[in-house]
Amino acid sequence: METVTTTAQSTGPLLTMTRTTPTVLWNDSADPDELTRSMEFGAVGATCNPVIAYTTLTKHPGTWRPRLAELAAAHPLATEAELGWAAVKELSVTAAALLRPVFAQHGGRNGRLSIQTDPRLHANTDALVAQAVEFDGLAPNIIVKIPATAAGIRAMEEATYRGVSINSTLSFTVAQALAAGEAIERGLVRRENEGLDVSTMGPVVTIMGGRLDDWLKDVVARDDVTIEPGHLEWAGVAALKRAYALFRQRRLRSRMLSAAFRNHLQWSELVGGDLVISPPFAWQQRFNRSGLVPEPRIDVPVEPRVLDALLTRVPEFRRAYEPDGLAVEEFASFGASRTTLRQFLDSNHGLERLVRDVVVPDPLA
């Protein structure tokens, strides 16, 4: 313990974690500036989603407004959506290039850049597979996010079979994580049965723990439930720990990924697992200033009284925590899924407005 503490003080808790445990760090943004700085903390990958992509493009208007104008001039018949997604793809390719040396070093398991499929396709299996294959061709080290809806679960298997490394998203529950992990496993087995290589593929399965916490807090307020407020901070962590244990029991080859950070538990309680921690860069800075020592805690159970209270008083938590808590047909209608999908769709609209302001500027602005 003495050695780990000293290392944490001299290099930062995140770098210590990546050097002393199997747990790896990915940056939750494709912003090249943030990714470059995150790699100094030990990051070996990056994730993205429509909210993050839109935020990154608006954060750098000096770069992306002129580029959008160039894209519009080169493709005068393209829609606002097509031009916006062209920019997202360029952003992703730029970030992926930063990770190529890591990708080579890790044999494809890390060094990947996530790009998310269009949220408007969440119910269309064939369209999700087609876009996943397209995105996979953007760079050798792309990993494609597909939503954990019924259509998305089917798409994960087929896209995996076609050689695409998958990162499940729109995923908040143990049932969704298991369905995604098993679908990816079926795709891997299909490839192996045909003599196709899987050795450089690097699938991951996300649980957006903080967004599960958000949803349960909304439910408790809506239903006028009295529960210790601190208990709700453990819900996402409990789901992640249980899913991780079940993945090991079932020998699923995908790694778990912790996303949507709301507190340090979604990092510190998962250290020691062969999994991915993917906080936004601002959270990484907070963690590195925290003074917390990254001790292996993945196998330390959530305190029984906390877990019992959540299971007893919050039925929505039971649905999220139990392996059979949701049927596949219920994935898209789970509250956290609907809330997050709406945010993803809103960001898609925001991306179109950004393009519109460049292509058809407001004459009064």
N, C-alpha and C positions, 0 to 999 in steps of 0.2 A: 504493500500500500504506500509506503514511503516513497518508492521510486515513481509510482504513477502520479502521486501528488506533485512531486517536484517537476515532472515532465509537463503536467498540465499547466503549471505556473509559467514555465519557460516557453512553451509552444502554443498554448491554448487548448482547451478541452476537446475541441473537435479534431484537431490534428492528432492529439494523443489517442483519441478513440480510434482513428483510422490506422494508427501505428501499432496499437496494442490489442485490438479486438477484431473479429470478423466483420463488424458493422461498418458500412461504407456511407459516405456523404455524397449526395447529389444536390445540385443547386436548383431551387424551384423557380427557374426563369431562364429564358434563352437570351436575355440581355447580355451581349458579349462583354461589356464592362463588368457587370456583376459576376459573370461566370469566371472571368479571369481572376478576380479577387477571391472568389470562392475556392478556386483551385489552390490558392495559397493556403487555405484552411484544410486542404486535403481532398477537395471534391473530385470525384472521378466520373461524373455524369451530370445530366441536367434534365429537368422535366419542364413542361410548359402546358398551358391550356388556353382557351380563348380569352379569358380575362387577363391572363399574364401577357399574352401576345399583343392584345390591344393596348394594354398599359405600356408595354415596351415601345411600341410604335409611336404612341402619343408623347412619351417621355423624351424622344429624340426627334423633334420636328425638323431640325436642321438637316438631318440625314434622310428622313423618310418622306417628308412632303415633296422635296425635289424628285426623289426616286419614284414616288407614286405618279407624279406628273410625267416622268419619262415612260413609265409603264403604260399610262393612258395614251400617250402620243404614239407609242409603238403598237398598241392594240386598241384602235379606236372603236371597235365593235364589242369590246369586253364589257361585261356588267361591273357594277361597283363591287359586288361580291367576288367576282373573279379577280379583279385587280387587288382587292384586299388580301385574298388568299395567296396571290402571287407574292405579295410583300411578306406574308407570314412564312412562306416557303423559303424565300431568300434569307430572312432572319434566321431560320432554322439551319440552313446550310452553312451560314457564317459561323454560328455557334458550334455546329458539328465539327467544323474544321479545327476549332480549338481543342477538341477532345480526341482527335485522331491518334495522337501519340499514346494517349491513355488506352484507347481502344486496342491498339496493337499490343501494348504491354499486357493487357488483361485478357487477350484472346477473345474479345467480343463480349465478355460478361459485364464489363463496365466500359466507360468511355463513350457512352451513347447519349444522343440528344433526342428527347421525346418531342414528337409533334402530334397534336391531337386531331382526330378526324372531325369533320364539320358536324357540330351538334345538331344541325337540322336533319342529319341522316340517322338519328338514334334508333329509329324503328325499322330501318331498311338494311337487312343483312347483306344483300348483294352489293349495295352501294358502299357500305362500310368496308367490305372486303376489297372492292375495286380501289377505293381511295387509300386503303392501307398498303396495297401493292404499289400504287403510284408513289406514295410518300417513301416507302422503303427504297425506291430507286433514286431518291434525291442525294443520298450519300451512303457509304458503306456502313456507317455507325448510327443510323437512325433506328429509333424504337418508336412504335406507333401506338398511340392511346386509342382504345376502343371502349365505349361505355358499357358498363355491366348491366345492360338491359337484356331482355330475352333475345332480341335480335342481335345484340352485341356479343352475347355468349356464343351464339352460333357462328358469328363472324370471327371470333377469336380462334376457334378451332380451325376454320378453313384458312384464315390468313397465316396461322402458324404452319399449317401443312404446306403452304406456298412459300415458306421460308422467311416470313416476316416475324421479327421479334416484337412481342406485344407487351404493352403496359396497360392493364385494365384501369379504367377511370370511372367516375360517377359511381363509386363503390364505397359503401359505408358500413357494411354488415359482414358477419362471418359467413352467412349463406352466400352472399355475392362473391366473396373472396374464394370460397371453395368451388363454386360453379365456374369461376374464371380459371382458377388453377387447374381444375380437372379438364376443362375444355382445351386449354393450352397443352396439357399432357396428352390428350387424345391426338392433337395435331402433331406433336413431337413423335408419338408412337407411329402414326401413319407415315411420317417421313422415314423413320427408321426402318419400317417394314418394307419400304420401297428402295432401301439402300441410299437414301438421301442424308446428307450431313446435317447434324444438329449441334456439332461441337462448338461452333462459334456463335450460337444464338444465346440471347440473354434476356429472357422474359421476366417480367416482374408483375406482381399483383398488388394494387394499391388499396389501402383503406384510408379514407379521408377522415381521420379520427376527430379532428377539431370540428368538422362540419357535422359529424354525428352528435358531438356535444352541443353544438348550436341548435340542432333540431330538437334534441331532448329538452333543452332549456325552454324553447318555444312551447313544446307540448306541456311541460310542467306548469308554465304560466297560463296557457290556454285552459288546462283542466283543473287549475287551482289546487295543485298537489303540493303538499308541504314535505320537503326533503332537505337535508343539509346541502347548502349550495356547493360546498366543496366536493360532494359525492359526484356531482355531474361532470366534474373535471376529469374523472377517471373512466368515463364510459368508453370513449374512443380507445384509450389505452387497454382496457379490458378486452375489447373486441380484437385489437391487434395481437395481444398476447395469446388469446385463444386461437385465433386463426393461425398464428405462427406455429403453435404446438400441433395443431391438426395437420398443417402442411408437412411437418416432419414425420408425424405418425403415418400419413398416407404416402410419403415419399414423393411428393410433388416437387418437380424440379424448379418451378418458378420461385423467385424470392419475394417475400413480402416487402412492401414499401409504405412507410409512414408519411402522410402528407396532410396539409391543411392544419398548420400549427396554431394552437391557441394558448399553450402553456409548455413549460419545459418538460413535463412528464412524457409528452409524445416523442421526446428524444431520450431523456435520461432513463426512463423505465424500459427502454428497448435495447439499450447498449448491451453488447455481448452476443446478440443474435446475428446469424448470417443473413442479414437483411439490409435494406436501404433506408436511410433517413434523408428526407428531401425537404428541408425548410427553405423559405425565402431567405435572401441574403441578409435582410434586416434581423431576422431571428438568429441567423448564424452569428452575427455580431453580438447580439444580446447573450447568446450562450457562451461565447468566448469571453465576455466580460463578467460572467456569472460567478466565477470561482468554483463552480461545481466540478467535482472529480468524476470522470466517466467510468463508473464501476459497472461490471456486468450485472444486469438486473432483469434480463429478458425472462428468466425462469422464476423470478420472484413473483408469487401470485398477488393480485390485488387483494387488499385487506378484506377478509370475509365479511365484516360488518358493512363495508361499503358496497361490496358486490350484492349482498343479500338485500340491502335497502334498494338498490337499483332494480333488481329483479322483482322485488315485492311491490314497490310503489310506482314503477314506471314500466307499464306493459310494452311500450315502444322499445325500451332497452332490451327486454327479453327477446323481442323479434330480431333485434340487431345482434344479439349475443349468441343465441342458440344456432347450431349448424342447420337446423331445419326450421328456423324462425320465419323464413320467407320462402314462398314458392317462387320459381323463376319468373312466372307470369306477374308476380307482385313487385319485382325489382324496380321497374320504372315508376310505380305509383307510391313507393315508400317516400315519406315526407322529405327526407334529406335529398333524395334523388330529384324530386320535382323542384325543390327550391334551388338546387345547384344547377339543374338543367336550364331553368329559367334565367339564371345569371349568365350561363354560357351563351344562351340565345341572345340575351340583351347585349353581350359583348360583340356578338356577331353583327348585330344591328349597329353598334357603335363603330365597328370597323367599316361598315358601309358608309356611315355618315362621314367618317374621316376621309374616305376616298371622295365622297360627294363634295366636301368642302374644298378639295384640291381641284377636281375636274370641273365643277360648277360652283365657283365661289359666290358667296352672298354679295350682291352688288352694293349693299349698304354697310358691309362690314369694314 
